[in-house]
């Protein structure tokens, strides 16, 4: 049964740096995108923490969230996510408490357990901190404690942060975060845009084992997907080659900036690389408004997720805006 009338739609952005451009350009484009998607009805605008990547400008995620929230009026802004093992929970509580104080009822805190980078860079980020992904549940509890009113008599308090309503979302690309989100009664966001292998198993587990909490009464699932929409199939296919070239860096364990589209990928990737990217990008939708609409309808019928978080990486900014505008129209039509 299609439940798309309940499905919200949002934006995932990494302040992607284009070839021959700098981070300042990426930040300008991110803010412009946020302002447009706010007008088009997108619910939230999330930024992801990554480090030591030449194509990602959102490394100082909390700072950039403040920039986006300060330049918009109503759209929720948050992290998709903050990689908690890289940070002391107290600092995260203070940073997001500050953001929530500046922009009341507009700030989300999505948390991931991965480092968002290679291990060498992770060690540089953490210095003498020994926290690893295994300590993630403990760090989460500490963070929640800092936000709670019950910590008013604590020896260590998050000021600002204590007592503020900063919704926490758990992010993941495997069963681990699904298990923790279900046990803690928290909303769950799956990175299906680049790691779809365990997506269906993870959301089934989460729904079946969800325990209601003071934060959430029923399961809530966000699926991140890639969308490239254009006026024609041919144009959409060409625009998507910029995204494919960037994704190729993941396969090759390199970081490529966002490059101009090409007529064909045949001379750029091998047959094996193309197959690997096709598998990795299984939750990607490329085409016209009708194609995207048909494909998303089927996707929603199959997954019954509560929210789609749209990631769209297109070289030309105006074409990227157009894709998000088409996607918004599609989602509103699906909602009836």
Buried (B, 14 or more C-beta within 10 A) or exposed (E): EEEBEEBBBBBBBBBBBBBEBEBEBBBEBBBBBBBBBBBBBBBBBBBBBBBBBEBBBBBBBBEBBBBBBEBBEEBBBBBBBBBBBBBBBBEBBBBBBBBBEEBEEBBBBBBBBBBBBBEEBBEEBBEEEEBEBEBBBEBBEBBBBBBBEEBEEEEEBBEBBBBBEBBBBBBBBBEBBBBBBBBBBBBBBBBBBBBBEBBEEBBEBBBEEBEEEEBBEEBBBBBBBBBBBBEEEEBBBBBBBBBBBBBBBBBEEEBBBBBEBBEEBEEBBEEEBBEBBEEBBBBBBBBBBEBBBBBBBEBBEEBBBBBBBBBBBBBEBEBBBBBBBBBBBBBEEBEE
